[in-house]
């Protein structure tokens, strides 16, 4: 097994342990055991806690982004509202399908913000979200031939803030239909921030 395959297996095991038992119980010993590997392999694969936490947050984020990409780049619609709503819905569907994984991302973010060793993890996590979502918006703008009336960075941060808050709100309250109405409102609002080129 290559070093990269070992890391991938340990990341998957870490996600399972964190999802099942919580972030605080995800010790290196528990993760190695979950992966069916000796503890020494863990320390060979990851040089620091920061490296593992970064990979865990990136992996979960990439999984939900892949769902959004499928909608945005499917090319099955010519309506901007439907594409935006589809992307937002794809993300939210991932939250609904994997609530404990998304809870792990919130746990990791708040833990990282309190730990000087992990502080960079939270910043990089949100930098990734902003960059990837900005690229999605720019791809949609190119495809539909429009431009933004506000800076794309601000629109991206606005949309991320809404979705981040909505996901946490749904995890706490569980009112799915109300949450889906927020998705529709967010897509309608986003459409007002563009004009034809």
N, CA and C atoms as an extended XYZ file, in Angstrom:
591
Properties=species:S:1:pos:R:3:atomname:S:1:resname:S:1:resid:I:1 pbc="F F F"
N         0.847       -1.179        0.000 N   UNK     1
C         0.000        0.000        0.000 CA  UNK     1
C         0.893        1.243        0.000 C   UNK     1
N         0.599        2.178       -0.906 N   UNK     2
C         1.408        3.394       -0.992 CA  UNK     2
C         1.144        4.289        0.220 C   UNK     2
N         2.050        5.235        0.430 N   UNK     3
C         1.887        6.171        1.549 CA  UNK     3
C         0.598        6.970        1.380 C   UNK     3
N         0.277        7.343        0.140 N   UNK     4
C        -0.949        8.118       -0.100 CA  UNK     4
C        -2.187        7.272        0.196 C   UNK     4
N        -2.147        5.998       -0.172 N   UNK     5
C        -3.281        5.107        0.130 CA  UNK     5
C        -3.454        4.955        1.642 C   UNK     5
N        -2.346        4.869        2.373 N   UNK     6
C        -2.413        4.782        3.841 CA  UNK     6
C        -3.054        6.044        4.417 C   UNK     6
N        -2.612        7.199        3.913 N   UNK     7
C        -3.189        8.462        4.395 CA  UNK     7
C        -4.695        8.515        4.110 C   UNK     7
N        -5.084        8.131        2.885 N   UNK     8
C        -6.509        8.143        2.536 CA  UNK     8
C        -7.308        7.232        3.459 C   UNK     8
N        -6.765        6.053        3.738 N   UNK     9
C        -7.456        5.111        4.617 CA  UNK     9
C        -7.575        5.655        6.038 C   UNK     9
N        -6.531        6.309        6.498 N   UNK    10
C        -6.562        6.898        7.837 CA  UNK    10
C        -7.530        8.085        7.903 C   UNK    10
N        -7.607        8.874        6.843 N   UNK    11
C        -8.555        9.988        6.807 CA  UNK    11
C        -9.982        9.449        6.855 C   UNK    11
N       -10.267        8.427        6.048 N   UNK    12
C       -11.608        7.816        6.065 CA  UNK    12
C       -11.931        7.264        7.447 C   UNK    12
N       -10.941        6.630        8.079 N   UNK    13
C       -11.136        6.100        9.431 CA  UNK    13
C       -11.367        7.235       10.422 C   UNK    13
N       -10.623        8.332       10.271 N   UNK    14
C       -10.790        9.483       11.169 CA  UNK    14
C       -12.198       10.057       11.040 C   UNK    14
N       -12.695       10.154        9.817 N   UNK    15
C       -14.053       10.667        9.606 CA  UNK    15
C       -15.070        9.747       10.270 C   UNK    15
N       -14.880        8.437       10.127 N   UNK    16
C       -15.816        7.491       10.768 CA  UNK    16
C       -15.783        7.624       12.290 C   UNK    16
N       -14.584        7.702       12.856 N   UNK    17
C       -14.451        7.807       14.321 CA  UNK    17
C       -15.048        9.132       14.808 C   UNK    17
N       -14.716       10.224       14.133 N   UNK    18
C       -15.233       11.537       14.545 CA  UNK    18
C       -16.746       11.606       14.410 C   UNK    18
N       -17.266       11.009       13.347 N   UNK    19
C       -18.710       11.007       13.114 CA  UNK    19
C       -19.427       10.180       14.173 C   UNK    19
N       -18.857        9.051       14.486 N   UNK    20
C       -19.487        8.135       15.444 CA  UNK    20
C       -19.293        8.570       16.891 C   UNK    20
N       -18.065        8.989       17.238 N   UNK    21
C       -17.717        9.213       18.645 CA  UNK    21
C       -17.478       10.671       19.012 C   UNK    21
N       -17.405       11.557       18.026 N   UNK    22
C       -17.100       12.958       18.289 CA  UNK    22
C       -15.615       13.241       18.112 C   UNK    22
N       -15.301       14.492       17.839 N   UNK    23
C       -13.923       14.886       17.564 CA  UNK    23
C       -13.030       14.657       18.778 C   UNK    23
N       -13.534       14.927       19.974 N   UNK    24
C       -12.695       14.812       21.174 CA  UNK    24
C       -12.231       13.378       21.438 C   UNK    24
N       -12.964       12.410       20.932 N   UNK    25
C       -12.589       10.999       21.158 CA  UNK    25
C       -11.794       10.402       20.008 C   UNK    25
N       -11.501       11.206       19.012 N   UNK    26
C       -10.773       10.706       17.839 CA  UNK    26
C        -9.272       10.765       18.110 C   UNK    26
N        -8.810        9.862       18.948 N   UNK    27
C        -7.379        9.795       19.257 CA  UNK    27
C        -6.658        9.100       18.114 C   UNK    27
N        -5.356        9.285       18.069 N   UNK    28
C        -4.580        8.605       17.029 CA  UNK    28
C        -4.722        7.089       17.156 C   UNK    28
N        -4.785        6.593       18.368 N   UNK    29
C        -4.949        5.150       18.600 CA  UNK    29
C        -6.303        4.667       18.064 C   UNK    29
N        -7.371        5.429       18.324 N   UNK    30
C        -8.708        5.044       17.855 CA  UNK    30
C        -8.777        5.068       16.326 C   UNK    30
N        -8.139        6.056       15.720 N   UNK    31
C        -8.161        6.179       14.258 CA  UNK    31
C        -7.368        5.045       13.616 C   UNK    31
N        -6.186        4.763       14.148 N   UNK    32
C        -5.373        3.662       13.603 CA  UNK    32
C        -6.103        2.341       13.750 C   UNK    32
N        -6.728        2.123       14.886 N   UNK    33
C        -7.491        0.895       15.106 CA  UNK    33
C        -8.646        0.787       14.109 C   UNK    33
N        -9.355        1.877       13.895 N   UNK    34
C       -10.474        1.902       12.940 CA  UNK    34
C       -10.002        1.570       11.526 C   UNK    34
N        -8.802        2.027       11.183 N   UNK    35
C        -8.238        1.777        9.855 CA  UNK    35
C        -7.615        0.391        9.750 C   UNK    35
N        -7.506       -0.311       10.889 N   UNK    36
C        -6.883       -1.637       10.881 CA  UNK    36
C        -5.381       -1.560       10.660 C   UNK    36
N        -4.765       -0.523       11.210 N   UNK    37
C        -3.325       -0.311       11.036 CA  UNK    37
C        -2.658       -0.135       12.388 C   UNK    37
N        -1.381       -0.470       12.471 N   UNK    38
C        -0.642       -0.213       13.709 CA  UNK    38
C        -0.519        1.296       13.948 C   UNK    38
N        -0.430        1.684       15.203 N   UNK    39
C        -0.332        3.094       15.573 CA  UNK    39
C         0.871        3.767       14.909 C   UNK    39
N         1.960        3.035       14.772 N   UNK    40
C         3.169        3.591       14.155 CA  UNK    40
C         2.933        4.053       12.723 C   UNK    40
N         2.037        3.380       12.013 N   UNK    41
C         1.739        3.764       10.630 CA  UNK    41
C         1.087        5.146       10.607 C   UNK    41
N         0.233        5.405       11.597 N   UNK    42
C        -0.411        6.727       11.681 CA  UNK    42
C         0.656        7.810       11.765 C   UNK    42
N         1.619        7.639       12.666 N   UNK    43
C         2.645        8.665       12.867 CA  UNK    43
C         3.608        8.753       11.687 C   UNK    43
N         3.687        7.698       10.906 N   UNK    44
C         4.483        7.735        9.683 CA  UNK    44
C         3.727        8.505        8.592 C   UNK    44
N         2.402        8.326        8.530 N   UNK    45
C         1.583        8.932        7.479 CA  UNK    45
C         1.334       10.421        7.726 C   UNK    45
N         1.158       10.806        8.993 N   UNK    46
C         0.870       12.195        9.336 CA  UNK    46
C         1.896       12.689       10.344 C   UNK    46
N         2.494       13.823       10.039 N   UNK    47
C         3.539       14.369       10.909 CA  UNK    47
C         2.972       15.217       12.035 C   UNK    47
N         1.692       15.609       11.897 N   UNK    48
C         1.100       16.455       12.933 CA  UNK    48
C        -0.412       16.287       12.943 C   UNK    48
N        -0.999       16.694       14.047 N   UNK    49
C        -2.456       16.707       14.171 CA  UNK    49
C        -3.047       17.666       13.132 C   UNK    49
N        -2.365       18.777       12.896 N   UNK    50
C        -2.831       19.767       11.929 CA  UNK    50
C        -2.972       19.149       10.538 C   UNK    50
N        -2.011       18.325       10.156 N   UNK    51
C        -2.046       17.692        8.834 CA  UNK    51
C        -3.262       16.777        8.694 C   UNK    51
N        -3.551       15.987        9.709 N   UNK    52
C        -4.718       15.101        9.663 CA  UNK    52
C        -6.009       15.905        9.629 C   UNK    52
N        -6.142       16.886       10.504 N   UNK    53
C        -7.379       17.678       10.571 CA  UNK    53
C        -7.611       18.408        9.254 C   UNK    53
N        -6.540       18.926        8.663 N   UNK    54
C        -6.660       19.584        7.356 CA  UNK    54
C        -7.200       18.619        6.321 C   UNK    54
N        -6.658       17.419        6.283 N   UNK    55
C        -7.119       16.431        5.291 CA  UNK    55
C        -8.568       16.023        5.540 C   UNK    55
N        -8.971       15.890        6.796 N   UNK    56
C       -10.354       15.519        7.112 CA  UNK    56
C       -11.304       16.607        6.620 C   UNK    56
N       -11.016       17.877        6.944 N   UNK    57
C       -11.919       18.959        6.537 CA  UNK    57
C       -11.948       19.095        5.015 C   UNK    57
N       -10.802       18.940        4.363 N   UNK    58
C       -10.758       19.016        2.904 CA  UNK    58
C       -11.570       17.892        2.268 C   UNK    58
N       -11.465       16.695        2.812 N   UNK    59
C       -12.166       15.543        2.244 CA  UNK    59
C       -13.675       15.722        2.325 C   UNK    59
N       -14.167       16.143        3.479 N   UNK    60
C       -15.614       16.345        3.629 CA  UNK    60
C       -16.079       17.473        2.712 C   UNK    60
N       -15.315       18.554        2.637 N   UNK    61
C       -15.687       19.685        1.775 CA  UNK    61
C       -15.689       19.276        0.306 C   UNK    61
N       -14.709       18.483       -0.105 N   UNK    62
C       -14.637       18.050       -1.501 CA  UNK    62
C       -15.808       17.145       -1.874 C   UNK    62
N       -16.267       16.333       -0.934 N   UNK    63
C       -17.402       15.459       -1.219 CA  UNK    63
C       -18.665       16.270       -1.481 C   UNK    63
N       -18.937       17.278       -0.653 N   UNK    64
C       -20.148       18.077       -0.873 CA  UNK    64
C       -19.992       18.971       -2.098 C   UNK    64
N       -18.778       19.446       -2.385 N   UNK    65
C       -18.565       20.278       -3.573 CA  UNK    65
C       -18.746       19.455       -4.844 C   UNK    65
N       -18.362       18.191       -4.821 N   UNK    66
C       -18.543       17.347       -6.001 CA  UNK    66
C       -20.024       17.252       -6.378 C   UNK    66
N       -20.897       17.194       -5.371 N   UNK    67
C       -22.340       17.175       -5.639 CA  UNK    67
C       -22.778       18.474       -6.306 C   UNK    67
N       -22.234       19.606       -5.855 N   UNK    68
C       -22.576       20.902       -6.446 CA  UNK    68
C       -22.062       20.995       -7.881 C   UNK    68
N       -20.841       20.530       -8.113 N   UNK    69
C       -20.260       20.566       -9.460 CA  UNK    69
C       -21.120       19.811      -10.467 C   UNK    69
N       -21.636       18.659      -10.050 N   UNK    70
C       -22.455       17.858      -10.966 CA  UNK    70
C       -23.662       18.652      -11.456 C   UNK    70
N       -24.238       19.457      -10.575 N   UNK    71
C       -25.405       20.257      -10.956 CA  UNK    71
C       -24.993       21.422      -11.846 C   UNK    71
N       -23.979       22.166      -11.434 N   UNK    72
C       -23.583       23.376      -12.157 CA  UNK    72
C       -23.056       23.043      -13.547 C   UNK    72
N       -22.299       21.966      -13.660 N   UNK    73
C       -21.666       21.645      -14.934 CA  UNK    73
C       -22.431       20.599      -15.746 C   UNK    73
N       -23.649       20.271      -15.329 N   UNK    74
C       -24.444       19.283      -16.064 CA  UNK    74
C       -24.889       19.823      -17.412 C   UNK    74
N       -25.098       21.146      -17.506 N   UNK    75
C       -25.492       21.745      -18.776 CA  UNK    75
C       -26.897       21.385      -19.211 C   UNK    75
N       -27.757       21.011      -18.264 N   UNK    76
C       -29.105       20.570      -18.612 CA  UNK    76
C       -30.136       21.686      -18.536 C   UNK    76
N       -29.740       22.873      -18.119 N   UNK    77
C       -30.705       23.959      -17.977 CA  UNK    77
C       -30.109       25.259      -18.504 C   UNK    77
N       -30.971       26.159      -18.924 N   UNK    78
C       -30.506       27.457      -19.399 CA  UNK    78
C       -30.979       28.566      -18.468 C   UNK    78
N       -31.492       28.205      -17.322 N   UNK    79
C       -32.033       29.165      -16.377 CA  UNK    79
C       -31.084       29.319      -15.203 C   UNK    79
N       -30.592       30.543      -14.996 N   UNK    80
C       -29.617       30.798      -13.929 CA  UNK    80
C       -30.178       30.463      -12.554 C   UNK    80
N       -31.418       30.859      -12.303 N   UNK    81
C       -32.040       30.576      -11.010 CA  UNK    81
C       -32.012       29.074      -10.721 C   UNK    81
N       -32.370       28.262      -11.705 N   UNK    82
C       -32.407       26.806      -11.496 CA  UNK    82
C       -31.013       26.232      -11.229 C   UNK    82
N       -30.007       26.766      -11.911 N   UNK    83
C       -28.630       26.293      -11.675 CA  UNK    83
C       -28.188       26.651      -10.263 C   UNK    83
N       -28.435       27.908       -9.856 N   UNK    84
C       -28.037       28.323       -8.513 CA  UNK    84
C       -28.798       27.542       -7.447 C   UNK    84
N       -30.104       27.400       -7.645 N   UNK    85
C       -30.899       26.632       -6.684 CA  UNK    85
C       -30.430       25.180       -6.656 C   UNK    85
N       -30.114       24.627       -7.821 N   UNK    86
C       -29.621       23.251       -7.874 CA  UNK    86
C       -28.328       23.066       -7.106 C   UNK    86
N       -27.401       24.036       -7.235 N   UNK    87
C       -26.122       23.947       -6.525 CA  UNK    87
C       -26.329       24.069       -5.019 C   UNK    87
N       -27.154       25.031       -4.609 N   UNK    88
C       -27.440       25.199       -3.180 CA  UNK    88
C       -28.140       23.966       -2.616 C   UNK    88
N       -29.076       23.434       -3.385 N   UNK    89
C       -29.819       22.244       -2.949 CA  UNK    89
C       -28.893       21.034       -2.863 C   UNK    89
N       -27.970       20.907       -3.817 N   UNK    90
C       -27.028       19.777       -3.790 CA  UNK    90
C       -26.188       19.815       -2.512 C   UNK    90
N       -25.736       21.016       -2.135 N   UNK    91
C       -24.974       21.134       -0.891 CA  UNK    91
C       -25.845       20.754        0.300 C   UNK    91
N       -27.048       21.321        0.354 N   UNK    92
C       -27.923       21.057        1.493 CA  UNK    92
C       -28.323       19.584        1.550 C   UNK    92
N       -28.555       18.966        0.389 N   UNK    93
C       -28.871       17.532        0.357 CA  UNK    93
C       -27.733       16.712        0.965 C   UNK    93
N       -26.498       17.167        0.718 N   UNK    94
C       -25.349       16.467        1.304 CA  UNK    94
C       -25.362       16.608        2.823 C   UNK    94
N       -25.725       17.785        3.305 N   UNK    95
C       -25.831       17.998        4.758 CA  UNK    95
C       -26.893       17.075        5.345 C   UNK    95
N       -28.052       16.998        4.679 N   UNK    96
C       -29.154       16.158        5.162 CA  UNK    96
C       -28.757       14.683        5.129 C   UNK    96
N       -28.053       14.280        4.083 N   UNK    97
C       -27.650       12.868        3.955 CA  UNK    97
C       -26.520       12.489        4.909 C   UNK    97
N       -25.687       13.467        5.284 N   UNK    98
C       -24.513       13.195        6.134 CA  UNK    98
C       -24.440       14.213        7.273 C   UNK    98
N       -25.464       14.294        8.100 N   UNK    99
C       -25.483       15.350        9.131 CA  UNK    99
C       -24.319       15.273       10.110 C   UNK    99
N       -23.939       14.074       10.497 N   UNK   100
C       -22.864       13.967       11.490 CA  UNK   100
C       -21.513       14.375       10.903 C   UNK   100
N       -21.303       14.135        9.604 N   UNK   101
C       -20.061       14.595        8.977 CA  UNK   101
C       -19.982       16.118        9.008 C   UNK   101
N       -21.100       16.771        8.726 N   UNK   102
C       -21.095       18.230        8.745 CA  UNK   102
C       -20.958       18.756       10.168 C   UNK   102
N       -21.520       18.043       11.119 N   UNK   103
C       -21.322       18.416       12.517 CA  UNK   103
C       -19.839       18.323       12.876 C   UNK   103
N       -19.157       17.320       12.350 N   UNK   104
C       -17.713       17.175       12.562 CA  UNK   104
C       -16.974       18.406       12.038 C   UNK   104
N       -17.392       18.931       10.870 N   UNK   105
C       -16.683       20.104       10.337 CA  UNK   105
C       -16.842       21.304       11.265 C   UNK   105
N       -18.034       21.454       11.855 N   UNK   106
C       -18.220       22.558       12.808 CA  UNK   106
C       -17.384       22.325       14.069 C   UNK   106
N       -17.363       21.096       14.544 N   UNK   107
C       -16.550       20.785       15.726 CA  UNK   107
C       -15.078       21.069       15.456 C   UNK   107
N       -14.604       20.641       14.286 N   UNK   108
C       -13.201       20.852       13.947 CA  UNK   108
C       -12.878       22.338       13.801 C   UNK   108
N       -13.795       23.089       13.209 N   UNK   109
C       -13.562       24.528       13.032 CA  UNK   109
C       -13.448       25.223       14.379 C   UNK   109
N       -14.402       24.970       15.270 N   UNK   110
C       -14.356       25.647       16.568 CA  UNK   110
C       -13.162       25.183       17.397 C   UNK   110
N       -12.837       23.888       17.307 N   UNK   111
C       -11.658       23.393       18.031 CA  UNK   111
C       -10.389       24.036       17.471 C   UNK   111
N       -10.316       24.166       16.156 N   UNK   112
C        -9.134       24.754       15.526 CA  UNK   112
C        -8.970       26.215       15.930 C   UNK   112
N       -10.076       26.939       16.045 N   UNK   113
C        -9.993       28.349       16.413 CA  UNK   113
C        -9.489       28.544       17.842 C   UNK   113
N        -9.615       27.510       18.680 N   UNK   114
C        -9.155       27.603       20.071 CA  UNK   114
C        -7.739       27.059       20.264 C   UNK   114
N        -7.202       26.405       19.255 N   UNK   115
C        -5.912       25.737       19.374 CA  UNK   115
C        -4.898       26.423       18.455 C   UNK   115
N        -3.906       27.106       19.017 N   UNK   116
C        -2.935       27.813       18.170 CA  UNK   116
C        -2.272       26.909       17.129 C   UNK   116
N        -2.104       25.630       17.470 N   UNK   117
C        -1.486       24.694       16.523 CA  UNK   117
C        -2.393       24.440       15.316 C   UNK   117
N        -3.705       24.579       15.506 N   UNK   118
C        -4.664       24.271       14.440 CA  UNK   118
C        -5.324       25.509       13.832 C   UNK   118
N        -4.956       26.689       14.321 N   UNK   119
C        -5.619       27.917       13.888 CA  UNK   119
C        -5.637       28.051       12.362 C   UNK   119
N        -4.559       27.668       11.725 N   UNK   120
C        -4.460       27.777       10.272 CA  UNK   120
C        -5.447       26.851        9.565 C   UNK   120
N        -5.840       25.761       10.216 N   UNK   121
C        -6.773       24.803        9.608 CA  UNK   121
C        -8.114       25.467        9.333 C   UNK   121
N        -8.637       26.209       10.296 N   UNK   122
C        -9.933       26.865       10.118 CA  UNK   122
C        -9.865       27.896        8.996 C   UNK   122
N        -8.811       28.679        8.965 N   UNK   123
C        -8.669       29.687        7.909 CA  UNK   123
C        -8.587       29.033        6.540 C   UNK   123
N        -7.780       27.981        6.430 N   UNK   124
C        -7.640       27.281        5.151 CA  UNK   124
C        -8.943       26.613        4.733 C   UNK   124
N        -9.697       26.095        5.691 N   UNK   125
C       -10.987       25.472        5.391 CA  UNK   125
C       -11.911       26.488        4.722 C   UNK   125
N       -12.015       27.671        5.300 N   UNK   126
C       -12.911       28.684        4.739 CA  UNK   126
C       -12.342       29.319        3.475 C   UNK   126
N       -11.028       29.413        3.370 N   UNK   127
C       -10.419       29.871        2.111 CA  UNK   127
C       -10.786       28.912        0.979 C   UNK   127
N       -10.750       27.610        1.285 N   UNK   128
C       -11.124       26.606        0.281 CA  UNK   128
C       -12.581       26.793       -0.136 C   UNK   128
N       -13.482       26.909        0.836 N   UNK   129
C       -14.902       27.099        0.521 CA  UNK   129
C       -15.105       28.332       -0.365 C   UNK   129
N       -14.471       29.435        0.000 N   UNK   130
C       -14.642       30.670       -0.754 CA  UNK   130
C       -14.085       30.543       -2.165 C   UNK   130
N       -12.897       29.979       -2.296 N   UNK   131
C       -12.275       29.838       -3.614 CA  UNK   131
C       -13.100       28.947       -4.524 C   UNK   131
N       -13.516       27.803       -4.018 N   UNK   132
C       -14.267       26.851       -4.851 CA  UNK   132
C       -15.629       27.416       -5.243 C   UNK   132
N       -16.297       28.081       -4.326 N   UNK   133
C       -17.610       28.642       -4.652 CA  UNK   133
C       -17.488       29.841       -5.579 C   UNK   133
N       -16.428       30.604       -5.442 N   UNK   134
C       -16.190       31.703       -6.370 CA  UNK   134
C       -15.987       31.162       -7.780 C   UNK   134
N       -15.240       30.071       -7.899 N   UNK   135
C       -15.027       29.460       -9.216 CA  UNK   135
C       -16.344       28.967       -9.817 C   UNK   135
N       -17.224       28.409       -8.982 N   UNK   136
C       -18.536       27.979       -9.477 CA  UNK   136
C       -19.333       29.169      -10.005 C   UNK   136
N       -19.343       30.278       -9.260 N   UNK   137
C       -20.074       31.464       -9.701 CA  UNK   137
C       -19.488       32.023      -10.996 C   UNK   137
N       -18.174       32.060      -11.094 N   UNK   138
C       -17.545       32.579      -12.307 CA  UNK   138
C       -17.830       31.680      -13.503 C   UNK   138
N       -17.862       30.369      -13.285 N   UNK   139
C       -18.198       29.437      -14.375 CA  UNK   139
C       -19.637       29.657      -14.838 C   UNK   139
N       -20.548       29.855      -13.896 N   UNK   140
C       -21.943       30.121      -14.253 CA  UNK   140
C       -22.051       31.442      -15.008 C   UNK   140
N       -21.306       32.463      -14.581 N   UNK   141
C       -21.330       33.767      -15.255 CA  UNK   141
C       -20.863       33.632      -16.698 C   UNK   141
N       -19.803       32.879      -16.886 N   UNK   142
C       -19.276       32.663      -18.234 CA  UNK   142
C       -20.290       31.922      -19.101 C   UNK   142
N       -20.865       30.888      -18.552 N   UNK   143
C       -21.809       30.056      -19.310 CA  UNK   143
C       -23.053       30.847      -19.717 C   UNK   143
N       -23.590       31.652      -18.789 N   UNK   144
C       -24.827       32.381      -19.057 CA  UNK   144
C       -24.592       33.776      -19.631 C   UNK   144
N       -23.333       34.219      -19.679 N   UNK   145
C       -23.032       35.513      -20.269 CA  UNK   145
C       -23.475       36.703      -19.436 C   UNK   145
N       -23.233       36.649      -18.143 N   UNK   146
C       -23.597       37.782      -17.310 CA  UNK   146
C       -22.397       38.228      -16.492 C   UNK   146
N       -22.549       39.360      -15.830 N   UNK   147
C       -21.525       39.847      -14.912 CA  UNK   147
C       -22.196       40.216      -13.596 C   UNK   147
N       -21.410       40.286      -12.550 N   UNK   148
C       -21.936       40.574      -11.225 CA  UNK   148
C       -21.994       42.077      -10.990 C   UNK   148
N       -23.022       42.546      -10.287 N   UNK   149
C       -23.137       43.968       -9.970 CA  UNK   149
C       -22.481       44.291       -8.625 C   UNK   149
N       -22.067       43.267       -7.920 N   UNK   150
C       -21.304       43.407       -6.673 CA  UNK   150
C       -20.009       42.607       -6.860 C   UNK   150
N       -18.961       42.897       -6.082 N   UNK   151
C       -17.731       42.103       -6.203 CA  UNK   151
C       -18.024       40.616       -5.957 C   UNK   151
N       -17.496       39.767       -6.824 N   UNK   152
C       -17.796       38.332       -6.725 CA  UNK   152
C       -17.332       37.763       -5.383 C   UNK   152
N       -16.262       38.333       -4.822 N   UNK   153
C       -15.773       37.858       -3.531 CA  UNK   153
C       -16.805       38.111       -2.439 C   UNK   153
N       -17.491       39.240       -2.526 N   UNK   154
C       -18.505       39.581       -1.527 CA  UNK   154
C       -19.730       38.684       -1.697 C   UNK   154
N       -20.140       38.462       -2.936 N   UNK   155
C       -21.289       37.582       -3.204 CA  UNK   155
C       -20.985       36.169       -2.715 C   UNK   155
N       -19.783       35.701       -2.975 N   UNK   156
C       -19.385       34.358       -2.539 CA  UNK   156
C       -19.421       34.254       -1.023 C   UNK   156
N       -18.884       35.252       -0.351 N   UNK   157
C       -18.872       35.228        1.120 CA  UNK   157
C       -20.290       35.303        1.678 C   UNK   157
N       -21.140       36.107        1.039 N   UNK   158
C       -22.546       36.191        1.440 CA  UNK   158
C       -23.214       34.818        1.317 C   UNK   158
N       -23.061       34.191        0.145 N   UNK   159
C       -23.698       32.887       -0.084 CA  UNK   159
C       -23.162       31.839        0.890 C   UNK   159
N       -21.851       31.847        1.121 N   UNK   160
C       -21.260       30.889        2.061 CA  UNK   160
C       -21.783       31.122        3.469 C   UNK   160
N       -21.917       32.383        3.859 N   UNK   161
C       -22.419       32.698        5.197 CA  UNK   161
C       -23.851       32.204        5.367 C   UNK   161
N       -24.669       32.402        4.335 N   UNK   162
C       -26.051       31.916        4.393 CA  UNK   162
C       -26.073       30.394        4.502 C   UNK   162
N       -25.313       29.722        3.654 N   UNK   163
C       -25.350       28.256        3.639 CA  UNK   163
C       -24.748       27.655        4.904 C   UNK   163
N       -23.690       28.268        5.397 N   UNK   164
C       -23.066       27.800        6.631 CA  UNK   164
C       -24.052       27.928        7.791 C   UNK   164
N       -24.675       29.089        7.883 N   UNK   165
C       -25.667       29.304        8.934 CA  UNK   165
C       -26.876       28.409        8.774 C   UNK   165
N       -27.321       28.215        7.540 N   UNK   166
C       -28.484       27.369        7.282 CA  UNK   166
C       -28.208       25.918        7.692 C   UNK   166
N       -27.023       25.424        7.336 N   UNK   167
C       -26.678       24.045        7.691 CA  UNK   167
C       -26.647       23.868        9.209 C   UNK   167
N       -26.018       24.790        9.909 N   UNK   168
C       -25.951       24.696       11.368 CA  UNK   168
C       -27.343       24.838       11.980 C   UNK   168
N       -28.136       25.740       11.423 N   UNK   169
C       -29.504       25.933       11.893 CA  UNK   169
C       -30.320       24.656       11.712 C   UNK   169
N       -30.173       24.011       10.542 N   UNK   170
C       -30.909       22.765       10.292 CA  UNK   170
C       -30.429       21.649       11.228 C   UNK   170
N       -29.117       21.577       11.461 N   UNK   171
C       -28.599       20.568       12.383 CA  UNK   171
C       -29.202       20.747       13.778 C   UNK   171
N       -29.420       21.994       14.176 N   UNK   172
C       -29.978       22.273       15.502 CA  UNK   172
C       -31.488       22.109       15.541 C   UNK   172
N       -32.191       22.534       14.481 N   UNK   173
C       -33.654       22.584       14.512 CA  UNK   173
C       -34.338       21.490       13.710 C   UNK   173
N       -33.728       21.107       12.575 N   UNK   174
C       -34.281       20.024       11.776 CA  UNK   174
C       -35.511       20.355       10.952 C   UNK   174
N       -35.842       21.621       10.756 N   UNK   175
C       -37.007       21.982        9.958 CA  UNK   175
C       -36.593       22.055        8.492 C   UNK   175
N       -36.694       20.909        7.798 N   UNK   176
C       -36.143       20.803        6.456 CA  UNK   176
C       -36.894       21.659        5.437 C   UNK   176
N       -38.211       21.673        5.470 N   UNK   177
C       -38.955       22.449        4.469 CA  UNK   177
C       -38.687       23.941        4.613 C   UNK   177
N       -38.611       24.426        5.827 N   UNK   178
C       -38.273       25.834        6.044 CA  UNK   178
C       -36.870       26.128        5.526 C   UNK   178
N       -35.950       25.210        5.750 N   UNK   179
C       -34.578       25.374        5.252 CA  UNK   179
C       -34.567       25.427        3.730 C   UNK   179
N       -35.379       24.597        3.095 N   UNK   180
C       -35.423       24.585        1.627 CA  UNK   180
C       -36.033       25.882        1.079 C   UNK   180
N       -36.917       26.491        1.827 N   UNK   181
C       -37.445       27.797        1.404 CA  UNK   181
C       -36.346       28.849        1.463 C   UNK   181
N       -35.446       28.732        2.443 N   UNK   182
C       -34.296       29.641        2.515 CA  UNK   182
C       -33.403       29.443        1.284 C   UNK   182
N       -33.246       28.207        0.828 N   UNK   183
C       -32.472       27.950       -0.391 CA  UNK   183
C       -33.090       28.684       -1.576 C   UNK   183
N       -34.399       28.598       -1.706 N   UNK   184
C       -35.083       29.267       -2.819 CA  UNK   184
C       -34.913       30.781       -2.727 C   UNK   184
N       -35.033       31.329       -1.509 N   UNK   185
C       -34.846       32.761       -1.312 CA  UNK   185
C       -33.419       33.174       -1.667 C   UNK   185
N       -32.448       32.376       -1.272 N   UNK   186
C       -31.044       32.685       -1.555 CA  UNK   186
C       -30.784       32.682       -3.058 C   UNK   186
N       -31.336       31.715       -3.778 N   UNK   187
C       -31.167       31.676       -5.235 CA  UNK   187
C       -31.836       32.877       -5.893 C   UNK   187
N       -33.044       33.242       -5.419 N   UNK   188
C       -33.733       34.416       -5.985 CA  UNK   188
C       -32.921       35.682       -5.730 C   UNK   188
N       -32.352       35.793       -4.536 N   UNK   189
C       -31.543       36.963       -4.197 CA  UNK   189
C       -30.278       37.017       -5.067 C   UNK   189
N       -29.649       35.878       -5.261 N   UNK   190
C       -28.422       35.828       -6.066 CA  UNK   190
C       -28.672       36.285       -7.500 C   UNK   190
N       -29.824       35.943       -8.051 N   UNK   191
C       -30.147       36.326       -9.427 CA  UNK   191
C       -30.245       37.849       -9.565 C   UNK   191
N       -30.602       38.547       -8.490 N   UNK   192
C       -30.692       40.010       -8.547 CA  UNK   192
C       -29.315       40.675       -8.532 C   UNK   192
N       -28.270       39.904       -8.330 N   UNK   193
C       -26.918       40.463       -8.252 CA  UNK   193
C       -26.151       40.351       -9.560 C   UNK   193
N       -26.867       40.048      -10.655 N   UNK   194
C       -26.210       39.904      -11.951 CA  UNK   194
C       -26.913       40.762      -13.001 C   UNK   194
N       -26.183       41.027      -14.094 N   UNK   195
C       -26.780       41.691      -15.256 CA  UNK   195
C       -26.098       41.119      -16.505 C   UNK   195
N       -26.747       41.199      -17.649 N   UNK   196
C       -26.119       40.700      -18.880 CA  UNK   196
C       -24.820       41.457      -19.163 C   UNK   196
N       -23.868       40.778      -19.774 N   UNK   197
C       -22.621       41.451      -20.144 CA  UNK   197
C       -22.897       42.453      -21.246 C   UNK   197
